[in-house]
Amino acid sequence: MQTPKDGSKETFFTEREKWTGKTVREKITQLQSIFSDTKDAKLHTVEINHSVLSFFYLSPMASEEKIHDEFIPKLFQAGEKNLQSMLEAADTANTGDLKKILPEIMSGKTAVFLNNEKQVYLLSFRNKVKRSAGEPSSERIIRGSHDGFIEDLESNLSIMRYRIQNPDMAVETFDIGKKNKVKAALAYLKTSYDPNLLKEIKRRISYVDAEIVLTPGYLEEYIEDDPWSLFPQMLNTERPDRVASNLVDGRIALFMDGSPTVLIMPTTFFAFYQSTDDYNSRWISSTFVRLLRLASFVIAINLPAFYIATVAFHLEIIPQELIVQMKNSVEGIPYPPILEAMLMELTIELIREAGIRLPTPISQTIGIVGGLVIGDAVVQAGLISNLMIVVVAVTAVSSYVVPSSEMSTTVRLLRFPLMILASIFGFIGMIFGIIFILTKLCKLESFGRPYFAPAAPFNLQGLTDTFIRLPVWMKKEKGSFLKKKKRAGRGWDKNEQ
């Protein structure tokens, strides 16, 4: 990664970049002073014939069993002559630079000092706690593989290597963060990626001026094109098969150590309405489901606003057969339709949030109570009309159809301004709101590529895998929107590439 042009340093401890002492004893004392406030810094010294080895590590991160029970006995068996060769043959990296040693110790490596050598050996005896690679709970599918990423970067890259057994898959690793460095990696296929896209992604990441970047969500806000847009401009997933298919299409994936979420760049609006199941099922049924998802977007953001505008301003469009039922439903309600809708929509959001935070058995109970008891109670109390309950229920179901949780949140937020416009101006306000949303989608970009492609700019070839899902043998390898070279951004776009 290139160095930021603002002159900021990328050191772990800026005030402790160099060794203050020359001997091994002085260097160890300096390390102990740096970690003086923590009790998990361990020093273990052994003498093999005339050679003295000092092991310095953090006990929760490094495996003491591997050091004491496995590696040190092997050193005794090797003898003094083969001691250095044993250290060099292990999974090590030797360096005499303190600013490079400190991050490695913090990440779990063990610093080994041999006699009075200037170099320090860094041994990988990490004590990692890994969970099994189970299927992501937020991206379940019916057919296909049921594995997912975990919180370990090396394991995730290994999963991708198993998925894409191709030497053209390239991986570039780097660190993010000034004080708490987190390892990250960019993965792409050399046969299908755009070099200008990779250059732009690396340029934006190089200007991230943050002391700590814990998750991809932190990084996403730094490098996305428009931070004020409700629409997510990077696709995040925990599914290896989804990442693999996007790499084949020419996109670039970003992995971060400590998170199972992978960012895929660039992306389009329609990618959020596509699922892995679309390619595991027959193309006709997949096309029907995909069109159903896209229709759910229209229903989720427009149905409450349409109901409010109809009841408040445009009763004449209601068929004669429904006027009596609608009149009986809304008659006696003390609030205008906008307050009805707001009350019920906010109640739905509260129930959803409670269901996420509570344990699974209790969350199911909350859903039943919220859906049946509260809904029936507010109707019986005369606070909400029956028709409003139906509208809110259909809207809620439609907003949860989208496979992406981030886009689902965007859809739920978009309906509120449309409801307000519909309550003030009727259909005219609603139409202006829709035009504004479409204009924003057409102007939005993801790393300089059109976000609303292939609808805007229109590309007939790209529609073969957007609104419909034609057979895979008719699909092109790379979307045309990846060929765009236009650059967009904010702080980092003021500097020359």
N, C-alpha and C positions, 0 to 999 in steps of 0.2 A: 504494500500500500504506500502511496506517496505521502510525504509529510505535508501537513497543512501549511498554507502560505502565510498564516497569521503569526508564525513564529512560536507557537505553543509547543512545549516539550511533551513527549510521550513517555515519560519516565514514571516508574512506580513510586519511588521515593525521591523527589527532586532534590532534596537536601542531602541525600546519601547515595550519590552516584558512584563514588570511588572508594576503594579500600583506603583506610587511614593507616593501616599497618602493613608490614611486608612479610612477617613470619606467619606461619599457620596459627600459632597461638593468638596473635594479635587479630587475625582475621576472624577467628572463632569468637573472640571476645567482642568484636564489633557486631557480629550477627546476634550474639546473646543480648547485647544492649538494645539492638533494634527490636527484638522480641521480648524485652524485659517485662512487659506488662501482661504477658500471657504465660500460662502454666503448661501449655501443650507443646512448647518448643523443647525438643529432646536432643541431648548430645551423648553419643556413645562412642567410646574410644577403645580400640583393640590394638594389640601389638602382635605382629606376626614376624617372628625372628627379630630382625633389626629394623623392620618397617612399622611405622605407627599410622593407623588409619582412624580418622575421626568422622563419624556419621552425624550430620545435623539435619533434623527433619521436624515436621509438625505431626504429632502422634495421631490426631484424628484423620489426617489426610494420607499419611504413609502407613504401609502395612508393616508393623513391627515384627510380625511372624515371618514375613518374607525376608526381612533384613537379618534377624537374629538366628532363625532356625534353618534358613535355606542358603542365603548368600554368604554369610560369614563362614560357616563350615566349609563351603567350597573354596574360599580363599585360603583357609588353613591347609586344605588338601593340595592346593596348587603350589604352595611354597613361595618363598620370597622372589625367586627368579621369574615366575609366571604371574606375579601379583599385578603388575601394570597391564599386562596383556589381558588378564581376566577382567580388569576394570574397563578396558577399551572395548573388549568383546561384548560386554553387557549392553543393555539398552540404555546407553548413556550419551551425554553430550558434555564436552569439557570446555570451560570458559573461565577466563580470569576477570571478567567484567561484572562488577557487583550489581549494576542496574539490570543485567540480564539474569543474574542468579536469583534475585529476590522474587520476581514473578513466578519462577519455576518452583521455588520452595513453597510459595503460597498455593500453587496448583497441585501440590502433593509429591513433588520429586524430593529426593534425598541428596544433599550436598555431601560429597566425600572428599576429605582432604588427605593427601598422601605425603608423608614426610614434610619437606619444605618446598614442594613443587608450587609454582605460581598458578598452575591450572587447577581448577576445581571440577571434579567429576560430578555430573548430575545423573543419578540413577532413577529409573522409573519403577518405584515400588508403591504405586498408588493403591490406596484402599478404597475402591469405588463400590458404592451401593447402588445396584441397578435393579430396576423393576422389569418385569417381563414385557415384551413388546406385544401388548394386547391391542385389540381394535379400538380406535378412538370413539368415545361415547357420543361425540357430537357429529360424527361422520359415518354412521353405520350404513351398511349396504346389504342387499339380499344375496347377490351373487358376487363371486370374486374372492380375493384374498382378504383375510381378517386380521392382518398385522398392522402395526403402527409404529411411529417413531417413539423414542424414549428421551430422557434428559441427558444423554451422553452423546457428545459430538462424534466420537470415533465409532460408536455403535451405529449411529444413524448413517454415517458415510459408508460403513460396511454393508448396511442394508441396501443402500443405493447401488453399491458395487455388485451386490448379488442380483439386484433388479436389472441393471444395465451392464451386462458383461461385454463391454465394448472398450477397447483401449482409447477411443476418442473421447471418453468422458474425462474431463479435466476438473481438478479441484485445486483451488487457491485458498490457503489459510492465512489468517491475520488476526490481530488482536484489536478489540474495541474497548475504549474507556481509558481515562488518564490515570486514575488511582486504582480502580478495580478492573484489571484487564480481563476481558472475557474472550475466549477463543471463538472465532467464527470462520465460516468457509463459504466460498462461492463455487457452485457446481454448474457445469454446462457441457454441451456436446460440441466439440470442435468442428464437426461437420455441418452443424445447423445454426450455430449462434451468430449474432451480429457483433463484430468486434467493437463497433461504435457504441453499442448498448452496454457491453461490458466495461468499456472505458468510462462511460457516463456514470454507471453504478459505482465503480471504484472511486471516481472523483467525488461523488457526493458523500460517500462514506468517509473519505479522507478528511472532510471538513466537519465531521461530527465532533464538536467540542463539548464533551460531557465527561464528568468525573466517573460516572458509573452508568453502564448500559446493561441492565439485568436480563431483559427479554427482547425478542424481536419487536414487540409492541413499542418499546422505547425507541428503537432504531427507526421504525416505520415513520414516526412523526418527524424525524430529522430529515429523511430523504424523499418523502413523497412530494409530488408536484404541487398540490394545493392543500395546505393544512387546514383550510377553512371549509372544505367541502365535506358534506355528510357522506358522500360515497367513498368507500374504501378503494384505494388505488393500487393495492397489492393484494394478491390472493394468498391467504394463509391456510395451511392444511397440515394434518398430521398423518396423512396417508402416503406411503411410499409409491404406490401405483399411480396416484395422481401427480406426484412430482415427476415420476419417470415419463409419463405421457407429455407433460409440459416441457421437459428437457428435449424430448424428441421433436417437439414443435418449434424449438429454437429459443425458448425462454431460459432464464437464469434463476437458480434457486439459491437462497441464502440460509445456511444453517448456523445455529448458535448453541454453544455448549451450555447445558443447564435448562434447555427448553425443547420440548418435542415439536414445537411449531416451526414450520418452514415457510419462508416468504418466497413467493413466485413473482418474478418481474419480467416484463410488464404484463398487465392483464387488461381485460375488457369488462364491460358491464355484463355481457352475456355469459362470461365464464363463471360468474357466481351462481348462475341458474343451471349449470351443468353438473352432473354427478357421475361418479365412476360407474354406477349402475347403468348409465345410458349406453355404455359400450360393452356391457356384459349381457344385455338383453337384445331381443330382436329389434331391428331398426325401426319398424313401424310402431311398435309399442313404446319404444324410447322417444320417438318423435312426438307421440301423443302426450306422454308425461312431461316432456320438455315444454311443449306449448301450454300445457296446464300450469306449469310453474310460472311461465311468463305472463299468463292471464291472471295468476294470483297476485302478481305485482300491481297490475292495473286495478284489481278489485281491492287490494289492501289499502292503497293510498286514496282511492276515489269513492268507495262505497259510503263511508260516513259523511263525506262532504256532499255527495249526491243526495243522500237522504235529507240532510239539513237544508240544502237549497230547495229541494222539492217541497218539504213541509212548510218552510218559511216564506217562499216566494213563488213557487211554480206548481201550485196544486192543479192547474189546468192540464198538466201532462199525465196526471194519474187517470187510468181507465175508470169508467163509470162503475164497473163492478167492484173496484177496490176502494172507492171513496168512502163508502159507509164503514167498512172495516177499519180503514185508517182513521176516520173521524172518531170512531168508538175507542180506538187504541190511544189516541193522543188527547182525547177529551178528559179534562180534569187534572191533567199534569200541570203542576204549578210553575214549571220552569220552561224556558224556551228550548228548542231542540239542541242548540249548541251546548248548553249546560248539561243537558241529558247525556249527550255524547261524551263530553269531557269527563263527567263523573264516572261513566261506565268504562271508558278507555283507561282512565287512571286506575280504576279498581282492577281491571284486567292486568295492568302492569304491576300493581302491588302483589297480586296473586302469583304472577309469574316470578317476580323477584323472590318472594317467600318460598316458592317451590324449589328454586335453585339453591338457596342458602340452607334450607332445612334438610335433615336426613331423608333418604329416599322413601321409607314407609310413611313418614309424616308429610312429606311433600305431596304424595298421592292423596292423602286425606284432605290437605289444603285445597287441592284441585277439585275434589268432589264437593267440598263445602262451598268453595267459591262459585263453582258452576251451577250447583243446584239450590243450595240454601239461600245464598245471597241473591242470586238472580230471581228466584221465586219470591223472596221477601220484599225486594224493592218494587216488584210489580204489584204485589198484594197491598203494599203501603201506598200505592199511587204516586210513587216518586219517578218511576221510569215506565215508559210504554212497552207493550209486548213487542212491537215492531222494532223498537230500538235494541232490545235484547237480541233479536235475530240479526240485525245489522252488525252489532258489535261482535257476536259470536262468529259470523261468517268472516268478518274482517280479521279477527284474531287467528282463525284457522288459516286464512290466506297468507298472513304474514309469517307463519311458521313453516310454510311449504318450501321456502328457499333453502338450499343445502348449506349456505354459509351463514353463520351466526352474526357476522358483522353486517352483511347486507340485510339480514332480518331486522337488526336494530335500526338501520337506516330507513327501511320501509315503515317501521312503526313510528319513527319520528316525523317522516314526511307527511303523514296524514293530518297532523295537528295544524300546521299552517294552512293546509287546504280546507280544513273544517272552519277555521276562522274566516278565511276569505269567502267561503260559501255562506256563512252566517251574516256577512256584511253586504256582499254584492250578488249573492245568488250564483247562478250558472256562469255569469260573466267573470266574477272573481275566481271561480273554480277553474275556468278555462285559462285565465291569465296565469294562475298558479301552475297549471300543467305545462303551459308554454315556457314558463321560466325554468321548470325542471328539465324539460327537453333541451332548452338552450344551454343550460349548464352541462348536461350530459354531452352535447355536441362539442362544447368548448374544452371540456376536461381532457387531460392527457395523463398517461401513465408512462413516465420516463420518455417523454417526447412522442409517444405513440398515441393515436386517437383512441380515447376510452370507449366511445360508442361505435367503434368499428365492429362489423362491416356495414352497419346501418348508416353511419355518418363518419367518414365519407362512404358513400354507397359502393359496395363491391359484391357483385352477383356471385362470384366464385366463393367468397367467404360465407355466404348464406347456407352453403351445403352442410355446415356443421354449427349453425347458430340457432335459427328458429326451428330447423328440422335437423334430423340426424340421419343422413344418408348412409348406406352401407360403407364399412370402413375401407373397402377397396376403391371407393370413389373419393376418399378424403385426400386432400393435398397434405404434404408433410409440414408446410410452414404457412402461417397466415400472412397475408400481404401487409398487414399493419406493422409487422416486424421490420419491414424495409424502410420505414420512415426514419429520417435522420434529424428531424427538428428537435431542438432542446428546449426544455421549459423548467422553471424552478423558482427559487427565491434567493436566500442568502448566498448560497454557493454559486448561483448563476451569475453573480457579479464579477466573478474571476474568470480569467481566460482558461480554456481547457488545455 
